Amino acid sequence: MSSDRYPLWHPFTQMARFHREPQLVVARAEGNRLIDTEGREYIDGVASLWANVHGHSNSHIVAAIQAQTAKLQHSTLLGITHEPAIELGRRLLAHLPGRSHVFFSENGASAVEVALKMAVQYWSNRGQPERNRIAVPEMAYHGDTIGAVSVGGEGPFRDVYGPLLFEPLRFNNAYRYRCDNCATETSCTDTCLQSLGALLEARSKEIAAVIIEPRVQGAAGMIVAPEGHIAAIRALCDKFDVLLIADEVATGFGKTGAMFACDLEGVIPDITVLGKGITGGYLPLSATVTTEKVYQAFHGEEGLKLFHGHTYAGNPICCAAAIASFDIFESEQVLVRARERSELLATLLADLVADHPIVGDIRQQGLMIGIELVGDRETRAPLPAEIEAGWQVCIAARDRGVFIRPLGDVIVLMPPLSIEEDELTQICEAVVYGLNRVPSV
Ligand SMILES: *Cc1c(COP(=O)(O)O)cnc(C)c1O
């Protein structure tokens, strides 16, 4: 379709480039594959932007959506309630020990906004309104609304909107491959934790909460923190009496090998943010889940309530999809299988991808993978930006029937948990095919 007649403006997309490149028009999807209007199949290597869990067109989830659609399509949660939301609340809490209440929204960014407002109002309701700053590691990503961008990393996502944003307090993130202190050491030097410790030591009385993406900083380039990092941050928050918000929008629902990334270290955050995979990746829904301690600070007089609510929050059809997704988790050993698949993927990456001359670092946690491309493996110098290597690899992979999307020069793989063994091989071979098409420097 010619660009002047094309009606859409796509998210995070340079439209001039969109109209220059071959377009992929998805017509339907089955299992782990997207099928375009020409009938070509592509493995959904990024789970439709990190959301899909059990594959597409899953008959159990589709039937649950259909049944709920025939019964009640929408009714508000402002002051009244409905059964699918109550049941989903119970199902979520059964997997979130130590948590007591679920607040629904419609997307990840909104659920982050809720978490930030909850944290600040928690301290205000408890008579400490001066605790109103948010602490966040460098390179964070929490969504694209103004509050979520405020706590996001510096750079093009944020800088242009600067005048609209509030300033968080920042500490070092756990980016070993490019850390000034431990990049070349045999083990992590914990500089990042020391920087959070120093920040809390100096300013905890003005801090409401620390917000993290537990274990994996997704949009930063799948940066995997070392084992023990979440627990150490939890301990620091306890020591200085600061709330911990865990944004599990990307890491939740099995993507890391555990149901939630915080489970990897037995950590209970004060506020947990869920989105993306919550409905199995079928419909928009998100949740901000909290503990009795936080909930109780809002309980009582009218003025203590949380001033927030979205029209379609906790929509019953979305809840039905999420309940059906939990049925599958509980009946089909999904996590066990996902861990087996991630071990196979680690082997394939080591055998096929790791030795390629422009592959600098491969980071993996469960089925979340980042392959960082470099111009020089010794110095770790990046490739010249104008090559757009990440983009070239992903466009080329389509020739081999694989759909993936890069984050700059980091190739991201994040297949559905239902991915098959032969599909993982096909994904890795497509990556190698793409890597071989990047012009040498
Ligand atoms: C994707 C993402 C969000 C934003 O979710 P949306 O549904 O796109 O608003 C927030 N936090 C993290 C960690 C994410 O990966």
The ligand as an SDF file (V2000), in Angstrom:
LIG
                    3D

 15 15  0  0  0  0  0  0  0  0999 V2000
    6.9330   -3.9170   28.3230 C   0  0  0  0  0  0  0  0  0  0  0  0
    7.2850   -3.4620   29.6950 C   0  0  0  0  0  0  0  0  0  0  0  0
    6.5040   -2.4960   30.3590 C   0  0  0  0  0  0  0  0  0  0  0  0
    5.3660   -1.7770   29.6750 C   0  0  0  0  0  0  0  0  0  0  0  0
    4.2820   -2.5950   29.3970 O   0  0  0  0  0  0  0  0  0  0  0  0
    3.1720   -2.0730   28.3300 P   0  0  0  0  0  0  0  0  0  0  0  0
    2.1070   -3.0920   28.4140 O   0  0  0  0  0  0  0  0  0  0  0  0
    3.8710   -2.0490   27.0060 O   0  0  0  0  0  0  0  0  0  0  0  0
    2.7660   -0.7280   28.7860 O   0  0  0  0  0  0  0  0  0  0  0  0
    6.8250   -2.1820   31.6460 C   0  0  0  0  0  0  0  0  0  0  0  0
    7.8620   -2.7650   32.2820 N   0  0  0  0  0  0  0  0  0  0  0  0
    8.6400   -3.6890   31.6760 C   0  0  0  0  0  0  0  0  0  0  0  0
    9.7440   -4.3180   32.4470 C   0  0  0  0  0  0  0  0  0  0  0  0
    8.3900   -4.0550   30.3610 C   0  0  0  0  0  0  0  0  0  0  0  0
    9.1850   -4.9370   29.7380 O   0  0  0  0  0  0  0  0  0  0  0  0
  1  2  1  0
  2  3  1  0
  2 14  2  0
  3  4  1  0
  3 10  2  0
  4  5  1  0
  5  6  1  0
  6  7  2  0
  6  8  1  0
  6  9  1  0
 10 11  1  0
 11 12  2  0
 12 13  1  0
 12 14  1  0
 14 15  1  0
M  END
$$$$
